[in-house]
């Protein structure tokens, strides 16, 4: 993948996984209790984005590895593809859009 990104995202993998799987999810839907974060501080915002990114990564992995019985080769290919996804970028976008766009700084 070139360093210019893809459709405004880090790379094709990030754009595609966000488009197909994650664009409609909120932090609450992946087990993040937004109210436990102090969103009036930069630390609270960063913690929310980080925790959301880890939850999105875990959720995506679960979808492919637990819900589909893929042959070893296909599973390996999926995992390589998923390994290139920038979940932090998706989480930041999700938090900016779904939680409170006014408080998240770009």
N, C-alpha and C positions, 0 to 999 in steps of 0.2 A: 504494500500500500504506500502511496506517496505521502509526503509530509503535508500536503495541502488539505488533507481530510476528505470528507465525503458529505455533501449536502449540508454543510455547516457543523458536522459532527467530527470527532477525532478520526474515524475511519468507517469503512463500509460496515464492519461487524457491529459497531456501536449503533450506527444509524438503523440497520436492519433489525436488530434485537429490540431496540426501542420502538420502532414502528410496528413490528409484528406482535411483540409480547408485552412490553412494559409501558407503553404510552398511556394506557388507561388506568394504571395502578396508582394508588396513593400510598404514602408511607403507612397509614393505618391498615391498609389491606395486606401489607407484608409484615405485620406484627410490630410496627413502630408506634409507640404511644407519644404522639407529638407534644402533648401537654406536659410531659416530664422535662422538656427542654426549655431553657430560658432564651427565647428567640429574640429578646431585646439586646443580647450580647453576641459578639462575633463568635465567641467560644461555643455558645449554645447552638448557633446556626451551623458552625462547622461540625459539631458533634452530631447534629441531626442528619446532615448530608452524609457524613461518613457512615453512621449506623444504617441509614437508608440504603447506601450503596452496598453494604455487606448483606443486608436483607434481600435486596434485588438480585444479587449474585447467587445467593443461596436458593432463592425461589426459582431462578432460571435453571440452575443446575438440577434442582429437584424435578422440574418439569421434564427435562430431557433424560435424566438418568434413572428416575424412579417410575415415570409414567409410560415410558416407551421402552420396549425391549429391543434394543438395537444390537446387531451383531458387533463383535469387537472392533472391526475396522471402522464401521459407521460411528460407533461410540467414540472412538479415538478422534475421528475427523470432527465430530460435533464439539468435543472438548477442546480441540485446538482452536476452532472457530470462536467458542465462548471465551477462551483465554485471551483473545484479542479485544474483547469488549471493554470499554471504559465505563464501568458501572458508576464511578464517582461522577462522571459527566452527566449520565442519565439521572442520577439521584439529585444532583444540583438542579437540573432542569425541572424535575418532578417537584422538588420542594419549592422552587420559585413559582411554579404554576399552581400547585395544589394547596400549599400551606398558607402562604401569605406573600404575594409578590411584592408588596410594599416594603417589607422589612429585609428581604434578601438583597444583598449588595452584589453587583456584578463585578 
